[in-house]
Amino acid sequence: MRAFLTLTAVLLAVPASAADLSDRLATADASADAWWDLRDELVLDANTSDEALAEFANHPDWRVRTTAASVLGWRTTPEVYDAVLRAVPRTNRAGQLRFFDPALRTPGAFPAIVERLLHGDEGPAMQSALLVALVGVVPEWAEVTVGLLPEIDDPSVRTEVVGWLKRADPVHAAAGLRLGLADADPAVRAEAAITIGFRVDGAALAPELAASLRDEDATTRAMAARALGWLGVAEPLPAIVGLVDDADPLVRLHALRALRNLDVAQARALPQLSRLLVDADPKVARVAKSLVP
């Protein structure tokens, strides 16, 4: 990855219009291979003032917003941006790459981290480290992280991102968790169901959880049932009852636990209860025995 090369701006000309600048910022953001050159052109453009870039701080598109902030940051605090580009993570006790440089934990470094994530051609472990560095630094971390989610190729990193949405604001958490439940990878879908169950506003995603009770992945079905039980959402009760006959013991376990939480009388009246009492899985049998008066 190359750092920004200090060049000398040349010609003064008529300032660019806000629409022209918005188009240039959007074009730069959308350019993969040409990003660094386009960013440098914007940094050095004498037609574009710092004030014009600062006016994009409230732009509705986070990509345009962060690109403008990155260009402005390279002009005003290039040492911060250069430090982010050069930062090297270390392995923590869990064997994960993580950044410990305090420079990455300052709000001013946020656009630089996004720049490196979007355009730095990093591998999955580095992507994960950079995404961790984004979480909680500025209020818009959740919006940007959710926006990045579809662009993360590695499912283990997407799974990690979905788990962080426990801490996100309701609007962006809901958007990200819907993406998670619809993800092509079953581990991501299961993590999304788990995360919804942990959120106090998780019941707002009850329809999506109910649909996940039919997921082809057993763990996702189990975690959806568990989340609905934790959240006290009884509307999908017939579907949960159907899962006590599931071929997978984890699904049977969490369906039975959810049913016990949602309607203990119906759980005790299950026609399958006598069979569940001697289920091949001891955890399922133990929950079934807890239902016997």
LOVEX-132856 format. One record per residue (C-alpha): residue number from 1; residue in three letters; chain; x, y, z. Coordinates in nm, 3 decimals. Last residue first. Layout:
N
<k->NUM&r->ALA&c->A&u->X&v->Y&w->Z>
...
***
This chain:
293
<k->293&r->PRO&c->A&u->-4.551&v->-3.167&w->3.676>
<k->292&r->VAL&c->A&u->-4.339&v->-3.298&w->3.384>
<k->291&r->LEU&c->A&u->-4.194&v->-3.001&w->3.201>
<k->290&r->SER&c->A&u->-3.850&v->-3.032&w->3.357>
<k->289&r->LYS&c->A&u->-3.836&v->-3.386&w->3.220>
<k->288&r->ALA&c->A&u->-3.860&v->-3.250&w->2.864>
<k->287&r->VAL&c->A&u->-3.571&v->-3.013&w->2.932>
<k->286&r->ARG&c->A&u->-3.358&v->-3.304&w->3.055>
<k->285&r->ALA&c->A&u->-3.453&v->-3.523&w->2.758>
<k->284&r->VAL&c->A&u->-3.342&v->-3.251&w->2.517>
<k->283&r->LYS&c->A&u->-3.012&v->-3.214&w->2.701>
<k->282&r->PRO&c->A&u->-2.961&v->-3.591&w->2.706>
<k->281&r->ASP&c->A&u->-2.988&v->-3.622&w->2.326>
<k->280&r->ALA&c->A&u->-3.129&v->-3.962&w->2.235>
<k->279&r->ASP&c->A&u->-3.468&v->-3.841&w->2.355>
<k->278&r->VAL&c->A&u->-3.626&v->-4.043&w->2.635>
<k->277&r->LEU&c->A&u->-3.846&v->-3.766&w->2.776>
<k->276&r->LEU&c->A&u->-3.886&v->-3.637&w->2.420>
<k->275&r->ARG&c->A&u->-4.091&v->-3.945&w->2.336>
<k->274&r->SER&c->A&u->-4.332&v->-3.886&w->2.621>
<k->273&r->LEU&c->A&u->-4.349&v->-3.518&w->2.529>
<k->272&r->GLN&c->A&u->-4.443&v->-3.576&w->2.166>
<k->271&r->PRO&c->A&u->-4.816&v->-3.525&w->2.227>
<k->270&r->LEU&c->A&u->-4.725&v->-3.183&w->2.372>
<k->269&r->ALA&c->A&u->-4.949&v->-3.092&w->2.664>
<k->268&r->ARG&c->A&u->-4.664&v->-2.987&w->2.891>
<k->267&r->ALA&c->A&u->-4.534&v->-2.749&w->2.624>
<k->266&r->GLN&c->A&u->-4.884&v->-2.609&w->2.575>
<k->265&r->ALA&c->A&u->-4.904&v->-2.531&w->2.945>
<k->264&r->VAL&c->A&u->-4.552&v->-2.384&w->2.944>
<k->263&r->ASP&c->A&u->-4.642&v->-2.130&w->2.679>
<k->262&r->LEU&c->A&u->-4.363&v->-1.893&w->2.573>
<k->261&r->ASN&c->A&u->-4.072&v->-1.995&w->2.793>
<k->260&r->ARG&c->A&u->-4.143&v->-2.369&w->2.772>
<k->259&r->LEU&c->A&u->-4.196&v->-2.337&w->2.396>
<k->258&r->ALA&c->A&u->-3.860&v->-2.164&w->2.364>
<k->257&r->ARG&c->A&u->-3.690&v->-2.441&w->2.561>
<k->256&r->LEU&c->A&u->-3.856&v->-2.706&w->2.346>
<k->255&r->ALA&c->A&u->-3.757&v->-2.531&w->2.024>
<k->254&r->HIS&c->A&u->-3.406&v->-2.482&w->2.160>
<k->253&r->LEU&c->A&u->-3.353&v->-2.850&w->2.233>
<k->252&r->ARG&c->A&u->-3.529&v->-2.984&w->1.923>
<k->251&r->VAL&c->A&u->-3.314&v->-2.757&w->1.704>
<k->250&r->LEU&c->A&u->-2.995&v->-2.868&w->1.877>
<k->249&r->PRO&c->A&u->-3.106&v->-3.233&w->1.841>
<k->248&r->ASP&c->A&u->-3.135&v->-3.209&w->1.459>
<k->247&r->ALA&c->A&u->-3.406&v->-3.424&w->1.300>
<k->246&r->ASP&c->A&u->-3.672&v->-3.172&w->1.397>
<k->245&r->ASP&c->A&u->-3.978&v->-3.307&w->1.581>
<k->244&r->VAL&c->A&u->-3.968&v->-3.030&w->1.845>
<k->243&r->LEU&c->A&u->-3.950&v->-2.798&w->1.545>
<k->242&r->GLY&c->A&u->-4.323&v->-2.818&w->1.473>
<k->241&r->VAL&c->A&u->-4.398&v->-2.656&w->1.808>
<k->240&r->ILE&c->A&u->-4.178&v->-2.364&w->1.704>
<k->239&r->ALA&c->A&u->-4.380&v->-2.325&w->1.383>
<k->238&r->PRO&c->A&u->-4.706&v->-2.327&w->1.579>
<k->237&r->LEU&c->A&u->-4.563&v->-2.069&w->1.826>
<k->236&r->PRO&c->A&u->-4.469&v->-1.811&w->1.559>
<k->235&r->GLU&c->A&u->-4.685&v->-1.544&w->1.731>
<k->234&r->ALA&c->A&u->-4.540&v->-1.607&w->2.079>
<k->233&r->VAL&c->A&u->-4.259&v->-1.354&w->2.090>
<k->232&r->GLY&c->A&u->-4.117&v->-1.361&w->2.443>
<k->231&r->LEU&c->A&u->-3.779&v->-1.222&w->2.338>
<k->230&r->TRP&c->A&u->-3.586&v->-1.513&w->2.488>
<k->229&r->GLY&c->A&u->-3.817&v->-1.766&w->2.325>
<k->228&r->LEU&c->A&u->-3.797&v->-1.592&w->1.989>
<k->227&r->ALA&c->A&u->-3.419&v->-1.584&w->2.015>
<k->226&r->ARG&c->A&u->-3.398&v->-1.955&w->2.099>
<k->225&r->ALA&c->A&u->-3.621&v->-2.049&w->1.805>
<k->224&r->ALA&c->A&u->-3.407&v->-1.839&w->1.569>
<k->223&r->MET&c->A&u->-3.092&v->-1.992&w->1.717>
<k->222&r->ALA&c->A&u->-3.219&v->-2.346&w->1.653>
<k->221&r->ARG&c->A&u->-3.328&v->-2.275&w->1.296>
<k->220&r->THR&c->A&u->-2.991&v->-2.108&w->1.226>
<k->219&r->THR&c->A&u->-2.807&v->-2.405&w->1.375>
<k->218&r->ALA&c->A&u->-3.006&v->-2.646&w->1.158>
<k->217&r->ASP&c->A&u->-2.931&v->-2.471&w->0.829>
<k->216&r->GLU&c->A&u->-3.209&v->-2.508&w->0.570>
<k->215&r->ASP&c->A&u->-3.389&v->-2.214&w->0.733>
<k->214&r->ARG&c->A&u->-3.755&v->-2.272&w->0.818>
<k->213&r->LEU&c->A&u->-3.733&v->-2.119&w->1.167>
<k->212&r->SER&c->A&u->-3.556&v->-1.835&w->0.986>
<k->211&r->ALA&c->A&u->-3.893&v->-1.707&w->0.861>
<k->210&r->ALA&c->A&u->-4.001&v->-1.662&w->1.222>
<k->209&r->LEU&c->A&u->-3.679&v->-1.472&w->1.291>
<k->208&r->GLU&c->A&u->-3.756&v->-1.234&w->1.003>
<k->207&r->PRO&c->A&u->-4.108&v->-1.179&w->1.133>
<k->206&r->ALA&c->A&u->-3.972&v->-1.126&w->1.488>
<k->205&r->LEU&c->A&u->-3.735&v->-0.848&w->1.381>
<k->204&r->ALA&c->A&u->-3.904&v->-0.582&w->1.596>
<k->203&r->ALA&c->A&u->-3.884&v->-0.834&w->1.881>
<k->202&r->GLY&c->A&u->-3.509&v->-0.765&w->1.896>
<k->201&r->ASP&c->A&u->-3.555&v->-0.427&w->2.062>
<k->200&r->VAL&c->A&u->-3.388&v->-0.539&w->2.386>
<k->199&r->ARG&c->A&u->-3.113&v->-0.699&w->2.176>
<k->198&r->PHE&c->A&u->-2.966&v->-1.034&w->2.278>
<k->197&r->GLY&c->A&u->-3.208&v->-1.242&w->2.074>
<k->196&r->ILE&c->A&u->-3.131&v->-1.037&w->1.764>
<k->195&r->THR&c->A&u->-2.762&v->-1.120&w->1.809>
<k->194&r->ILE&c->A&u->-2.827&v->-1.494&w->1.818>
<k->193&r->ALA&c->A&u->-3.037&v->-1.478&w->1.501>
<k->192&r->ALA&c->A&u->-2.766&v->-1.278&w->1.324>
<k->191&r->GLU&c->A&u->-2.503&v->-1.526&w->1.438>
<k->190&r->ALA&c->A&u->-2.704&v->-1.813&w->1.286>
<k->189&r->ARG&c->A&u->-2.734&v->-1.629&w->0.954>
<k->188&r->VAL&c->A&u->-2.362&v->-1.553&w->0.945>
<k->187&r->ALA&c->A&u->-2.275&v->-1.916&w->1.020>
<k->186&r->PRO&c->A&u->-2.516&v->-2.029&w->0.747>
<k->185&r->ASP&c->A&u->-2.334&v->-1.835&w->0.471>
<k->184&r->ALA&c->A&u->-2.546&v->-1.692&w->0.190>
<k->183&r->ASP&c->A&u->-2.660&v->-1.404&w->0.411>
<k->182&r->ALA&c->A&u->-3.032&v->-1.331&w->0.445>
<k->181&r->LEU&c->A&u->-3.033&v->-1.336&w->0.826>
<k->180&r->GLY&c->A&u->-2.721&v->-1.119&w->0.825>
<k->179&r->LEU&c->A&u->-2.866&v->-0.863&w->0.587>
<k->178&r->ARG&c->A&u->-3.169&v->-0.836&w->0.814>
<k->177&r->LEU&c->A&u->-2.926&v->-0.801&w->1.104>
<k->176&r->GLY&c->A&u->-2.749&v->-0.513&w->0.934>
<k->175&r->ALA&c->A&u->-3.065&v->-0.314&w->0.865>
<k->174&r->ALA&c->A&u->-3.203&v->-0.378&w->1.213>
<k->173&r->ALA&c->A&u->-2.875&v->-0.278&w->1.377>
<k->172&r->HIS&c->A&u->-2.864&v->0.035&w->1.162>
<k->171&r->VAL&c->A&u->-3.203&v->0.157&w->1.283>
<k->170&r->PRO&c->A&u->-3.175&v->0.036&w->1.643>
<k->169&r->ASP&c->A&u->-2.832&v->0.185&w->1.725>
<k->168&r->ALA&c->A&u->-2.547&v->-0.064&w->1.732>
<k->167&r->ARG&c->A&u->-2.403&v->-0.250&w->2.032>
<k->166&r->LYS&c->A&u->-2.549&v->-0.596&w->1.965>
<k->165&r->LEU&c->A&u->-2.452&v->-0.518&w->1.605>
<k->164&r->TRP&c->A&u->-2.104&v->-0.639&w->1.693>
<k->163&r->GLY&c->A&u->-2.215&v->-0.998&w->1.628>
<k->162&r->VAL&c->A&u->-2.304&v->-0.914&w->1.268>
<k->161&r->VAL&c->A&u->-1.950&v->-0.784&w->1.215>
<k->160&r->GLU&c->A&u->-1.796&v->-1.105&w->1.344>
<k->159&r->THR&c->A&u->-2.010&v->-1.320&w->1.118>
<k->158&r->ARG&c->A&u->-1.918&v->-1.099&w->0.823>
<k->157&r->VAL&c->A&u->-1.550&v->-1.155&w->0.909>
<k->156&r->SER&c->A&u->-1.599&v->-1.532&w->0.919>
<k->155&r->PRO&c->A&u->-1.792&v->-1.511&w->0.592>
<k->154&r->ASP&c->A&u->-1.491&v->-1.365&w->0.404>
<k->153&r->ASP&c->A&u->-1.594&v->-1.152&w->0.108>
<k->152&r->ILE&c->A&u->-1.680&v->-0.833&w->0.292>
<k->151&r->GLU&c->A&u->-1.856&v->-0.602&w->0.048>
<k->150&r->PRO&c->A&u->-2.208&v->-0.676&w->0.172>
<k->149&r->LEU&c->A&u->-2.106&v->-0.571&w->0.527>
<k->148&r->LEU&c->A&u->-1.946&v->-0.238&w->0.438>
<k->147&r->GLY&c->A&u->-2.271&v->-0.043&w->0.465>
<k->146&r->VAL&c->A&u->-2.344&v->-0.212&w->0.796>
<k->145&r->THR&c->A&u->-2.003&v->-0.101&w->0.922>
<k->144&r->VAL&c->A&u->-2.056&v->0.253&w->0.792>
<k->143&r->GLU&c->A&u->-2.396&v->0.294&w->0.957>
<k->142&r->ALA&c->A&u->-2.273&v->0.133&w->1.280>
<k->141&r->TRP&c->A&u->-1.963&v->0.352&w->1.305>
<k->140&r->GLU&c->A&u->-2.173&v->0.665&w->1.261>
<k->139&r->PRO&c->A&u->-2.146&v->0.763&w->1.628>
<k->138&r->VAL&c->A&u->-1.765&v->0.774&w->1.617>
<k->137&r->VAL&c->A&u->-1.503&v->0.536&w->1.755>
<k->136&r->GLY&c->A&u->-1.755&v->0.273&w->1.869>
<k->135&r->VAL&c->A&u->-1.647&v->0.000&w->1.630>
<k->134&r->LEU&c->A&u->-1.403&v->0.122&w->1.364>
<k->133&r->ALA&c->A&u->-1.091&v->-0.047&w->1.507>
<k->132&r->VAL&c->A&u->-1.275&v->-0.380&w->1.507>
<k->131&r->LEU&c->A&u->-1.334&v->-0.331&w->1.135>
<k->130&r->LEU&c->A&u->-0.964&v->-0.275&w->1.077>
<k->129&r->ALA&c->A&u->-0.868&v->-0.593&w->1.263>
<k->128&r->SER&c->A&u->-1.129&v->-0.796&w->1.075>
<k->127&r->GLN&c->A&u->-1.012&v->-0.661&w->0.742>
<k->126&r->MET&c->A&u->-0.656&v->-0.752&w->0.841>
<k->125&r->ALA&c->A&u->-0.756&v->-1.113&w->0.909>
<k->124&r->PRO&c->A&u->-0.963&v->-1.128&w->0.588>
<k->123&r->GLY&c->A&u->-0.691&v->-0.997&w->0.354>
<k->122&r->GLU&c->A&u->-0.640&v->-0.630&w->0.271>
<k->121&r->ASP&c->A&u->-0.673&v->-0.468&w->-0.072>
<k->120&r->GLY&c->A&u->-0.632&v->-0.120&w->0.075>
<k->119&r->HIS&c->A&u->-0.925&v->0.047&w->-0.099>
<k->118&r->LEU&c->A&u->-1.234&v->-0.005&w->0.112>
<k->117&r->LEU&c->A&u->-1.072&v->-0.101&w->0.441>
<k->116&r->ARG&c->A&u->-0.784&v->0.144&w->0.407>
<k->115&r->GLU&c->A&u->-1.022&v->0.430&w->0.328>
<k->114&r->VAL&c->A&u->-1.251&v->0.330&w->0.613>
<k->113&r->ILE&c->A&u->-0.954&v->0.340&w->0.851>
<k->112&r->ALA&c->A&u->-0.858&v->0.685&w->0.719>
<k->111&r->PRO&c->A&u->-1.216&v->0.807&w->0.760>
<k->110&r->PHE&c->A&u->-1.210&v->0.704&w->1.130>
<k->109&r->ALA&c->A&u->-0.869&v->0.848&w->1.216>
<k->108&r->GLY&c->A&u->-1.009&v->1.180&w->1.333>
<k->107&r->PRO&c->A&u->-1.230&v->1.005&w->1.589>
<k->106&r->THR&c->A&u->-0.923&v->0.871&w->1.772>
<k->105&r->ARG&c->A&u->-0.882&v->0.498&w->1.834>
<k->104&r->LEU&c->A&u->-0.654&v->0.438&w->1.537>
<k->103&r->ALA&c->A&u->-0.389&v->0.674&w->1.677>
<k->102&r->PRO&c->A&u->-0.387&v->0.468&w->1.997>
<k->101&r->ASP&c->A&u->-0.191&v->0.194&w->1.814>
<k->100&r->PHE&c->A&u->-0.317&v->-0.139&w->1.949>
<k->99&r->PHE&c->A&u->-0.449&v->-0.278&w->1.622>
<k->98&r->ARG&c->A&u->-0.574&v->-0.636&w->1.636>
<k->97&r->LEU&c->A&u->-0.491&v->-0.958&w->1.454>
<k->96&r->GLN&c->A&u->-0.655&v->-1.252&w->1.624>
<k->95&r->GLY&c->A&u->-0.475&v->-1.542&w->1.796>
<k->94&r->ALA&c->A&u->-0.698&v->-1.525&w->2.104>
<k->93&r->ARG&c->A&u->-0.411&v->-1.382&w->2.308>
<k->92&r->ASN&c->A&u->-0.376&v->-1.093&w->2.065>
<k->91&r->THR&c->A&u->-0.174&v->-1.092&w->1.742>
<k->90&r->ARG&c->A&u->-0.033&v->-0.754&w->1.651>
<k->89&r->PRO&c->A&u->-0.152&v->-0.505&w->1.391>
<k->88&r->VAL&c->A&u->0.076&v->-0.295&w->1.166>
<k->87&r->ALA&c->A&u->-0.008&v->0.070&w->1.110>
<k->86&r->ARG&c->A&u->0.136&v->0.220&w->0.790>
<k->85&r->LEU&c->A&u->-0.192&v->0.332&w->0.637>
<k->84&r->VAL&c->A&u->-0.321&v->0.452&w->0.974>
<k->83&r->ALA&c->A&u->0.000&v->0.645&w->1.045>
<k->82&r->ASP&c->A&u->-0.015&v->0.811&w->0.701>
<k->81&r->TYR&c->A&u->-0.367&v->0.922&w->0.775>
<k->80&r->VAL&c->A&u->-0.272&v->1.070&w->1.112>
<k->79&r->GLU&c->A&u->0.040&v->1.240&w->0.969>
<k->78&r->PRO&c->A&u->-0.166&v->1.389&w->0.687>
<k->77&r->THR&c->A&u->-0.364&v->1.602&w->0.933>
<k->76&r->THR&c->A&u->-0.500&v->1.897&w->0.732>
<k->75&r->ARG&c->A&u->-0.478&v->1.802&w->0.367>
<k->74&r->TRP&c->A&u->-0.495&v->1.425&w->0.402>
<k->73&r->GLY&c->A&u->-0.783&v->1.477&w->0.645>
<k->72&r->LEU&c->A&u->-0.976&v->1.687&w->0.394>
<k->71&r->VAL&c->A&u->-0.949&v->1.412&w->0.134>
<k->70&r->SER&c->A&u->-1.049&v->1.151&w->0.391>
<k->69&r->ALA&c->A&u->-1.340&v->1.358&w->0.518>
<k->68&r->ALA&c->A&u->-1.469&v->1.399&w->0.162>
<k->67&r->THR&c->A&u->-1.439&v->1.022&w->0.108>
<k->66&r->THR&c->A&u->-1.613&v->0.960&w->0.441>
<k->65&r->ARG&c->A&u->-1.914&v->1.173&w->0.352>
<k->64&r->VAL&c->A&u->-1.939&v->1.048&w->-0.005>
<k->63&r->ARG&c->A&u->-1.945&v->0.692&w->0.124>
<k->62&r->TRP&c->A&u->-2.178&v->0.774&w->0.412>
<k->61&r->ASP&c->A&u->-2.440&v->0.902&w->0.168>
<k->60&r->PRO&c->A&u->-2.671&v->1.151&w->0.345>
<k->59&r->HIS&c->A&u->-2.408&v->1.429&w->0.339>
<k->58&r->ASN&c->A&u->-2.367&v->1.583&w->0.684>
<k->57&r->ALA&c->A&u->-1.988&v->1.631&w->0.679>
<k->56&r->PHE&c->A&u->-2.007&v->1.722&w->0.308>
<k->55&r->GLU&c->A&u->-1.976&v->2.093&w->0.390>
<k->54&r->ALA&c->A&u->-1.623&v->2.024&w->0.517>
<k->53&r->LEU&c->A&u->-1.511&v->1.952&w->0.160>
<k->52&r->ALA&c->A&u->-1.629&v->2.293&w->0.041>
<k->51&r->GLU&c->A&u->-1.461&v->2.461&w->0.339>
<k->50&r->ASP&c->A&u->-1.133&v->2.287&w->0.265>
<k->49&r->SER&c->A&u->-1.149&v->2.441&w->-0.081>
<k->48&r->THR&c->A&u->-1.168&v->2.258&w->-0.411>
<k->47&r->ASN&c->A&u->-1.026&v->2.452&w->-0.707>
<k->46&r->ALA&c->A&u->-0.672&v->2.411&w->-0.575>
<k->45&r->ASP&c->A&u->-0.700&v->2.038&w->-0.634>
<k->44&r->LEU&c->A&u->-0.414&v->1.871&w->-0.447>
<k->43&r->VAL&c->A&u->-0.624&v->1.653&w->-0.218>
<k->42&r->LEU&c->A&u->-0.871&v->1.584&w->-0.497>
<k->41&r->GLU&c->A&u->-0.598&v->1.467&w->-0.734>
<k->40&r->ASP&c->A&u->-0.448&v->1.255&w->-0.457>
<k->39&r->ARG&c->A&u->-0.785&v->1.086&w->-0.401>
<k->38&r->LEU&c->A&u->-0.817&v->1.013&w->-0.772>
<k->37&r->ASP&c->A&u->-0.469&v->0.861&w->-0.779>
<k->36&r->TRP&c->A&u->-0.534&v->0.646&w->-0.470>
<k->35&r->TRP&c->A&u->-0.874&v->0.529&w->-0.588>
<k->34&r->ALA&c->A&u->-0.772&v->0.423&w->-0.942>
<k->33&r->ASP&c->A&u->-0.768&v->0.049&w->-0.875>
<k->32&r->ALA&c->A&u->-1.104&v->0.042&w->-0.697>
<k->31&r->SER&c->A&u->-1.298&v->0.340&w->-0.822>
<k->30&r->ALA&c->A&u->-1.641&v->0.377&w->-0.667>
<k->29&r->ASP&c->A&u->-1.517&v->0.611&w->-0.395>
<k->28&r->ALA&c->A&u->-1.337&v->0.832&w->-0.646>
<k->27&r->THR&c->A&u->-1.647&v->0.858&w->-0.863>
<k->26&r->ALA&c->A&u->-1.863&v->0.949&w->-0.562>
<k->25&r->LEU&c->A&u->-1.618&v->1.219&w->-0.456>
<k->24&r->ARG&c->A&u->-1.601&v->1.355&w->-0.810>
<k->23&r->ASP&c->A&u->-1.978&v->1.361&w->-0.844>
<k->22&r->SER&c->A&u->-2.015&v->1.541&w->-0.510>
<k->21&r->LEU&c->A&u->-1.752&v->1.792&w->-0.620>
<k->20&r->ASP&c->A&u->-1.939&v->1.863&w->-0.941>
<k->19&r->ALA&c->A&u->-2.266&v->1.903&w->-0.752>
<k->18&r->ALA&c->A&u->-2.104&v->2.135&w->-0.495>
<k->17&r->SER&c->A&u->-1.966&v->2.350&w->-0.777>
<k->16&r->ALA&c->A&u->-1.591&v->2.358&w->-0.841>
<k->15&r->PRO&c->A&u->-1.404&v->2.674&w->-0.750>
<k->14&r->VAL&c->A&u->-1.279&v->2.876&w->-1.053>
<k->13&r->ALA&c->A&u->-0.909&v->2.829&w->-1.103>
<k->12&r->LEU&c->A&u->-0.575&v->2.831&w->-0.926>
<k->11&r->LEU&c->A&u->-0.313&v->2.616&w->-1.095>
<k->10&r->VAL&c->A&u->-0.041&v->2.414&w->-0.926>
<k->9&r->ALA&c->A&u->-0.063&v->2.202&w->-0.618>
<k->8&r->THR&c->A&u->0.276&v->2.075&w->-0.511>
<k->7&r->LEU&c->A&u->0.310&v->1.705&w->-0.432>
<k->6&r->THR&c->A&u->0.342&v->1.510&w->-0.109>
<k->5&r->LEU&c->A&u->0.295&v->1.143&w->-0.192>
<k->4&r->PHE&c->A&u->0.014&v->0.974&w->0.002>
<k->3&r->ALA&c->A&u->0.124&v->0.636&w->0.133>
<k->2&r->ARG&c->A&u->0.145&v->0.335&w->-0.092>
<k->1&r->MET&c->A&u->0.000&v->0.000&w->0.000>
***
